């Protein structure tokens, strides 16, 4: 998850992925609904990953449980 569409675009560009990847903005309500709909497919969220490929240990240190992320979204 990214805090802005521009941050997501920079991340995608840093990976050099195909043009089939794209950024999709969601309102807070849409994102909460989506995360509730996909509980078995989305167990963890990685907020604002750094540019480029992540080392596994870096990713693990920033992972947030889906339920905790939803609580944070609702609280804001």
C-alpha positions in Angstrom: 0.0 0.0 0.0 1.2 3.5 -0.8 0.3 6.8 0.8 0.0 8.4 -2.6 -0.4 7.5 -6.3 2.9 9.2 -7.1 4.8 7.1 -4.5 3.3 4.0 -6.1 4.3 5.1 -9.6 7.8 5.8 -8.5 8.0 2.3 -6.9 6.7 0.6 -10.1 9.2 2.6 -12.2 12.0 1.5 -9.9 11.2 -2.1 -10.5 11.1 -1.9 -14.3 8.0 -4.0 -14.5 6.0 -4.4 -17.7 3.4 -1.7 -18.6 0.6 -4.1 -17.6 1.2 -3.0 -14.0 -0.6 0.2 -13.0 -1.6 2.3 -10.0 -5.1 2.3 -8.7 -6.3 4.8 -6.1 -8.8 3.8 -3.4 -10.7 5.9 -0.9 -10.3 4.8 2.7 -13.7 3.2 2.6 -13.0 1.3 -0.6 -9.7 0.1 0.7 -11.3 -1.1 4.0 -14.0 -2.9 2.0 -11.5 -4.5 -0.3 -9.4 -5.8 2.6 -12.5 -7.2 4.3 -13.5 -9.0 1.0 -10.0 -10.6 0.5 -9.1 -11.9 4.0 -7.8 -15.2 2.9 -5.7 -13.7 0.1 -4.4 -10.7 2.0 -3.0 -11.5 5.5 -0.3 -8.8 5.6 0.2 -5.2 4.2 3.5 -3.5 3.5 2.9 0.2 3.7 5.1 2.5 1.5 7.8 0.0 0.5 11.1 1.7 -0.4 12.1 2.0 -4.1 13.6 -1.0 -5.7 13.6 -4.6 -4.7 13.2 -5.3 -1.1 15.4 -7.7 0.9 13.3 -10.2 2.7 14.4 -9.1 6.1 13.5 -5.5 5.3 10.1 -6.4 4.1 9.4 -8.6 7.2 10.4 -5.7 9.6 7.7 -3.4 8.0 4.9 -5.8 7.5 1.6 -5.0 9.2 -1.2 -7.5 9.9 -4.2 -6.9 7.7 -6.5 -6.5 10.7 -4.2 -3.9 12.3 -4.0 -2.0 9.1 -7.8 -1.9 8.8 -8.0 -0.6 12.4 -5.5 2.1 11.5 -7.5 3.1 8.5 -10.8 3.2 10.4 -9.2 5.3 13.2 -8.0 7.9 10.8 
